[in-house]
Amino acid sequence: MGSAPNDLDLVARDLAVFWHPCSQMRDYREFPPLVITGARGARLRLEDGREILDAISSWWCKALGHGHPRLVAALRAQQDAFEHVITANTTSAPLVRLCERLLAAANGLPPSAWGPAAPPGRRPGHFGKVFLADNGSTAVEIALKMALQAQAQRGAPQRTRFVALENAYHGETAGTLSIGDLDLYAAPYRALCFSAGRLSGLPYRRGPADAAWLDAGAEWPAIEAALGAQADTLAAIVYEPVLQAAGGMLFFSPDLLRRLRTWADAHGVYLIADEIAAGMGRLGAMLASHLVGGAGGASTAALPDFAVLSKGLTAGVLPLSAVLTTDAIYDLFDADYADGRAFLHSNTFTGNALAVAVALAVLDVFADEDVLGGVSRRAPRLRAAVEGVASERSYLRNVRACGMVAAVDIRDAGGGPLDARRRTGWHVYREAVRRGALLRPLGDTMYLFPPLTTTDAEIDELAAILGDSLDAVLGR
């Protein structure tokens, strides 16, 4: 299944010429790609007339669903003015406005400071500068480069190493593969990668409902000792705040961020927060780094030196990424050209006008339509829906949820992992498509990562499809 008979020619043409991302192409011979003809809200329309729910926000980027009218209108309005001009030597009002508003939102200010009615001009806060690029992997690599160069230019050239977390994923450029911890993606390319440290024994939790959600005290001594052993040569600690998405939809205590901030300040080490999956409201706050004060909070006690945004930044309409950093770091690069301190990274589509216009509209929608409030209201229903599925099936373990993310693992009778060669999760995915939902499991981890605007009824529908699909493959 996956295409109607009149699609077979298109599918055959697709498989003859297009190399699909993150796929074993041979799988498509058995389960052809879905032919999409339209998308609105949380639903995708197929060539055969069916509609299926986008349970994964199309790789975690469709924060506001498909075809949001305000984003479409912003895109059309901007293309009538200009679609792209080099930003190495130019600027524009939308670009400046976006940077101002992003900084206000990231600094934990209320929507009145970053919504559509926010006054122009910069407002003081932790973050002071924005560097724009066109995708998340590149933006993380930009942050790595900035941190490395900043350490050298502050008089610490020995600080050349990075440390990241177990189960980390930061992208698929050579630099981001180097700091990641998923051999599935990195192993074939080790010859391209550099060595990075790894922190293990993280304070994993089930979400805000966990009694120890805001306490990483038990795990911290071992983490602190591991950091201390390499403190003199570290340039930066890199992490996905709170949510490790590709690593298995794992959540760790936000208290770890506070402890890392204190330690980094004491040892001259920078913090790089990869907010690409967890930021822009996914966990209930504009930045996951704001959750140190509790789910839905806006604490600035553990803000990093670099925060990286993408995916939800344009709600998946166009590629755009941003690296937010502090004035203190920016000042290390501010010098006469002859001093050789400039940050000379370049991206052709930096500040692309169409993407910038859409990102501004995203901020408008977040403020005007109370998107964060909607996440807070819907999150308990999403968690309860997945808990309900798990409660009726003994092979489902470790339900966890925060914001608009919920996950559960398929396990054997003893609670251990299944034989990966059985590809159980993949078979559940196929059943889910037949029943009306696009799931894309991480191995045998089943998760729901729907648009932030998904309705209560759609959440219930997704959970029902997940349960029925599991039953079709594994029974009760």
C-alpha positions in Angstrom: 0.0 0.0 0.0 1.1 3.6 -0.3 -0.2 4.6 -3.7 -3.3 4.3 -5.8 -3.1 2.4 -9.1 -2.9 5.6 -11.1 0.1 6.6 -9.0 2.2 3.7 -10.0 3.9 5.5 -12.9 4.8 8.4 -10.6 6.1 6.1 -7.9 8.2 4.2 -10.5 9.6 7.5 -11.8 10.3 8.6 -8.2 12.3 5.4 -7.4 14.2 5.7 -10.7 15.5 9.2 -9.9 15.0 10.3 -6.3 17.2 9.2 -3.4 15.0 9.6 -0.4 16.6 10.9 2.8 17.4 8.7 5.8 16.0 5.6 4.1 17.0 2.2 2.9 15.8 2.6 -0.6 15.0 -1.1 -1.0 12.2 -0.7 1.5 10.3 1.4 -1.0 9.9 -1.6 -3.3 7.8 -3.2 -0.7 6.1 -0.1 0.8 6.1 2.6 -1.9 6.3 6.3 -0.9 3.1 8.1 -0.3 2.0 10.5 -3.0 1.1 13.8 -1.4 -1.3 16.2 -3.1 -2.2 18.6 -0.3 -1.8 19.3 3.4 -3.8 21.4 5.8 -3.5 21.6 9.6 -2.4 18.2 11.0 -3.5 16.3 7.9 -1.9 15.2 4.7 -4.0 14.5 1.6 -3.0 11.5 -0.6 -3.5 11.0 -4.3 -6.1 8.3 -3.7 -8.2 10.8 -1.8 -7.4 9.6 1.8 -6.2 11.9 4.5 -3.7 10.9 7.1 -2.6 12.6 10.3 1.0 14.0 10.4 2.0 12.5 13.8 5.6 13.7 13.5 5.1 17.2 12.3 7.0 16.3 9.1 10.3 15.7 10.8 9.4 17.9 13.8 9.2 21.2 11.9 5.5 21.8 11.3 4.9 23.6 14.6 1.7 25.3 13.3 0.5 22.6 11.0 0.3 22.7 7.2 -0.9 25.6 5.2 -1.4 28.1 8.0 -3.0 31.0 6.3 -1.0 33.8 8.0 2.3 32.1 7.1 1.2 31.7 3.5 0.1 35.3 3.3 3.4 36.5 4.7 5.3 34.5 2.1 3.2 35.8 -0.8 3.6 39.4 0.4 7.3 39.2 0.6 7.8 37.6 -2.8 6.2 40.7 -4.3 8.9 42.9 -2.8 12.0 40.7 -3.2 12.8 37.1 -2.5 16.5 37.1 -1.7 19.4 39.5 -1.6 22.9 39.0 -0.2 23.0 40.0 3.4 26.8 40.3 3.7 26.4 43.9 2.5 22.7 44.7 2.9 19.9 44.7 5.4 16.1 45.1 5.4 13.4 46.0 7.9 12.0 42.5 8.2 15.5 41.0 8.9 16.2 43.5 11.7 12.7 43.1 13.1 13.1 39.3 13.2 16.4 39.6 15.1 15.0 42.0 17.6 11.9 39.9 18.3 13.9 36.6 18.5 16.2 38.1 21.1 13.3 39.3 23.1 11.6 35.9 23.0 14.8 34.0 23.8 15.5 36.3 26.7 12.3 35.2 28.3 10.3 38.4 27.8 6.5 38.2 27.5 4.7 38.3 24.1 4.2 42.1 24.5 7.9 42.4 23.9 8.2 40.0 20.9 4.7 39.8 19.4 3.5 41.8 16.4 2.8 44.9 18.5 6.2 44.8 20.2 8.0 48.2 20.0 11.0 48.3 17.6 14.5 48.5 19.1 16.6 46.2 21.2 15.6 45.3 24.7 18.3 44.3 27.2 18.8 40.7 28.1 21.1 37.7 28.1 21.3 37.3 24.3 22.4 40.2 22.2 23.2 39.1 18.6 21.7 36.8 16.0 23.5 35.0 13.2 21.2 33.5 10.5 21.8 30.4 8.3 19.6 28.0 6.4 19.5 24.7 8.3 19.9 23.2 11.8 23.1 21.2 11.2 24.9 24.2 9.7 23.7 26.4 12.6 25.1 24.0 15.2 28.4 23.9 13.3 28.4 27.7 13.2 28.1 27.7 17.0 31.0 25.2 17.3 33.1 27.5 15.1 32.1 30.6 17.0 33.0 29.0 20.4 36.3 27.7 19.1 37.3 31.1 17.7 36.0 33.0 20.7 38.1 30.9 23.1 41.2 31.6 21.0 40.5 35.3 20.8 39.8 35.6 24.6 43.3 34.2 25.2 42.5 30.5 25.7 43.8 28.8 22.5 44.3 25.5 24.4 40.5 25.2 24.6 39.8 23.2 21.5 37.7 20.3 22.6 34.0 19.8 22.9 32.0 17.6 25.1 28.4 16.4 24.4 25.9 14.1 25.9 25.2 10.4 25.6 22.4 9.7 23.0 23.1 13.1 21.5 22.1 14.1 17.9 23.1 17.4 16.5 22.9 17.0 12.7 24.8 15.3 9.9 27.6 17.6 8.8 31.0 16.3 9.7 31.2 18.5 12.8 27.8 17.7 14.1 28.3 14.0 13.5 31.5 14.3 15.5 29.7 15.5 18.6 26.7 13.2 18.2 26.4 9.8 19.8 24.4 7.8 17.3 26.5 5.4 15.4 23.6 4.6 13.1 24.3 8.0 11.4 28.0 8.6 12.1 29.8 5.2 11.9 30.4 5.2 8.1 32.0 8.6 8.3 34.4 8.4 11.2 37.3 9.3 9.0 35.7 12.7 8.6 35.0 13.3 12.3 37.0 14.7 15.2 37.2 13.3 18.7 34.7 14.7 21.3 34.1 13.9 24.9 30.9 12.3 26.2 28.9 12.8 29.4 26.9 9.7 30.5 24.7 8.9 33.5 22.2 11.7 32.6 19.3 12.4 34.9 16.7 10.9 32.6 13.1 11.5 33.7 9.6 10.7 32.5 8.6 14.3 32.2 7.1 17.0 34.4 4.9 14.4 36.1 8.1 12.8 37.5 8.7 13.7 41.1 12.4 14.3 40.4 11.8 16.3 37.2 13.5 19.4 38.6 16.3 17.7 40.6 19.4 16.3 39.0 21.3 16.1 42.3 21.7 12.4 42.3 23.4 12.2 39.0 25.4 15.5 39.1 28.5 14.4 41.1 29.5 11.8 38.5 28.9 14.3 35.6 30.8 17.0 37.4 33.8 14.6 37.9 33.8 13.7 34.2 33.8 17.4 33.3 36.5 18.2 35.8 38.8 15.7 34.1 38.9 17.7 30.9 38.1 21.2 32.2 41.3 22.8 31.0 40.9 22.0 27.3 37.2 22.4 26.8 35.9 25.0 24.5 32.2 24.2 25.0 29.6 21.8 26.2 27.0 21.0 23.6 23.6 19.6 24.4 20.0 19.3 23.4 18.2 21.0 26.3 15.7 18.6 28.1 14.6 16.6 25.0 17.0 14.3 23.1 14.8 13.7 20.1 16.7 11.4 17.6 18.4 9.7 20.5 15.0 8.1 21.4 12.7 10.9 22.6 14.4 11.0 25.9 13.9 13.7 28.6 16.3 14.7 31.2 15.9 17.0 34.2 16.0 20.7 33.4 18.0 21.0 36.6 21.0 19.7 34.7 21.1 22.9 32.6 21.3 25.0 35.7 24.2 22.9 37.1 26.0 23.0 33.7 25.6 26.8 33.6 27.2 27.2 37.1 30.0 24.8 36.3 30.8 26.4 32.9 30.9 29.9 34.3 33.4 28.7 37.0 35.7 27.0 34.4 35.6 29.4 31.4 33.7 27.0 29.2 30.9 28.0 26.8 27.5 26.3 26.6 25.8 25.5 23.2 22.2 24.6 23.4 20.8 22.8 20.3 17.1 24.0 20.6 16.3 22.8 17.1 13.8 20.1 18.1 12.9 21.2 21.6 12.6 25.0 21.1 9.9 27.2 19.6 7.3 26.0 22.0 7.5 22.3 21.6 8.0 21.7 25.3 5.8 24.6 26.4 8.3 27.5 26.4 9.9 29.4 23.6 13.2 27.8 24.6 13.6 24.5 26.3 16.3 26.2 28.3 13.5 28.3 29.9 12.2 25.1 31.6 14.6 25.3 34.5 11.8 27.1 36.4 9.3 24.3 35.6 7.3 23.2 32.6 5.8 26.2 30.9 8.1 28.6 32.8 10.3 31.3 31.4 13.4 31.1 33.6 16.6 32.6 32.3 18.8 31.1 35.0 20.4 28.6 32.7 20.5 30.3 29.3 23.5 29.1 27.2 26.1 31.2 25.5 24.8 30.0 22.1 21.2 28.9 21.4 20.5 27.3 18.0 17.0 27.4 16.5 15.6 26.0 13.2 12.6 23.6 12.4 9.8 25.5 14.2 11.4 28.8 13.5 9.5 29.0 10.2 7.0 26.3 11.2 8.5 24.2 8.5 7.5 26.5 5.6 11.1 27.3 4.5 14.6 26.5 5.6 16.0 29.0 8.2 18.1 28.7 11.3 19.5 31.1 13.9 22.4 31.1 16.3 21.7 33.5 19.2 24.7 34.6 21.3 25.8 37.2 23.8 27.3 40.6 23.4 30.3 39.4 25.4 31.1 36.8 22.7 30.3 39.2 19.9 32.8 41.7 21.4 35.6 39.1 21.0 35.2 39.4 17.2 34.7 43.2 17.0 38.1 44.6 15.8 39.8 46.1 12.8 39.7 43.9 9.8 43.5 43.7 9.8 43.4 42.0 13.3 42.0 38.9 11.7 39.3 38.5 14.3 36.2 38.5 12.1 33.8 35.6 11.9 34.1 34.7 8.2 31.6 31.9 8.0 29.3 32.4 5.0 26.0 30.9 3.8 24.5 32.0 0.5 21.0 32.1 1.8 21.7 33.8 5.2 18.8 36.0 6.0 16.7 34.8 3.0 13.9 37.3 2.8 11.1 34.8 2.2 12.1 32.7 5.2 12.5 35.8 7.4 9.0 37.0 6.5 7.6 33.6 7.4 9.5 33.5 10.7 8.0 36.9 11.6 4.6 35.6 10.9 5.3 32.6 13.1 6.1 34.9 16.0 2.9 36.8 15.3 0.9 33.6 15.5 2.6 32.4 18.7 1.7 35.7 20.3 -1.8 36.4 18.9 -3.1 32.8 19.1 -1.6 31.9 22.4 0.3 28.9 21.0 2.3 28.3 24.3 -1.0 28.3 26.2 -2.4 25.8 23.8 0.6 23.5 24.4 0.1 23.8 28.1 -3.5 22.8 27.8 -3.0 20.0 25.4 0.1 18.4 26.9 -1.7 16.5 29.6 -4.1 15.0 27.1 -1.3 13.8 24.9 0.5 12.3 27.8 -2.7 10.6 29.1 -3.5 9.3 25.6 -0.2 7.5 25.3 -0.4 6.3 28.9 -3.8 4.8 28.0 -2.3 3.0 25.1 0.5 1.6 27.2 -1.7 0.6 30.1 -3.5 -1.9 27.9 -0.4 -3.5 26.4 2.2 -5.1 28.7 5.0 -4.9 26.1 5.0 -1.1 26.2 7.3 0.4 28.7 8.7 3.8 29.9 6.0 6.3 28.9 7.4 9.8 28.9 6.0 13.1 27.8 6.6 16.8 28.0 4.8 19.5 26.0 3.6 18.2 22.7 5.9 15.1 22.7 5.1 11.7 24.1 6.9 8.4 23.6 6.9 4.8 24.7 9.2 1.8 24.0 8.2 -1.7 22.7 10.0 -4.2 24.9 10.2 -8.0 25.3 8.6 -9.9 28.1 11.6 -9.2 30.4 11.6 -5.5 29.6 14.6 -5.7 27.3 14.9 -4.4 23.7 13.6 -6.5 20.9 15.8 -8.0 18.2 16.4 -5.0 15.9 16.4 -7.3 12.9 12.7 -7.8 13.4 12.1 -4.1 12.6 9.0 -4.2 14.8 8.6 -0.4 14.8 8.8 -0.3 11.1 5.9 -2.8 10.8 3.9 -0.7 13.2 4.6 2.4 11.1 3.2 0.6 8.0 0.1 -0.4 9.9 -0.4 3.2 11.1 -0.3 4.6 7.6 -3.0 2.1 6.6 -5.1 3.3 9.5 -4.6 7.0 8.9 -1.4 8.4 10.6 2.1 9.0 9.4 4.3 7.7 12.3 8.0 7.3 11.8 9.3 5.4 14.9 12.9 5.6 16.2 13.7 1.9 16.1 11.1 0.4 18.5 10.4 3.7 20.2 6.9 4.9 19.2 6.3 8.6 19.6 3.8 11.3 18.8 5.2 14.7 17.9 2.2 16.4 16.2 1.8 20.1 15.3 1.4 22.3 18.4 -2.0 23.2 17.0 -3.3 19.6 16.9 -6.8 19.4 18.4 -7.9 17.2 21.3 -9.9 15.1 18.9 -6.9 14.6 16.7 -4.8 13.6 19.7 -7.3 11.0 20.6 -7.4 9.8 17.0 -3.7 9.5 16.9 -3.6 7.4 20.1 -6.3 5.1 18.8 -4.4 4.5 15.6 -1.2 3.9 17.5 -3.0 1.3 19.7 -4.7 -0.4 16.7 -1.4 -0.6 14.8 0.4 -2.1 17.7 -2.3 -4.7 18.1 -2.1 -5.6 14.4 1.6 -6.3 14.8 2.0 -7.5 18.4 -1.5 -8.2 19.7 -2.6 -7.1 23.1 
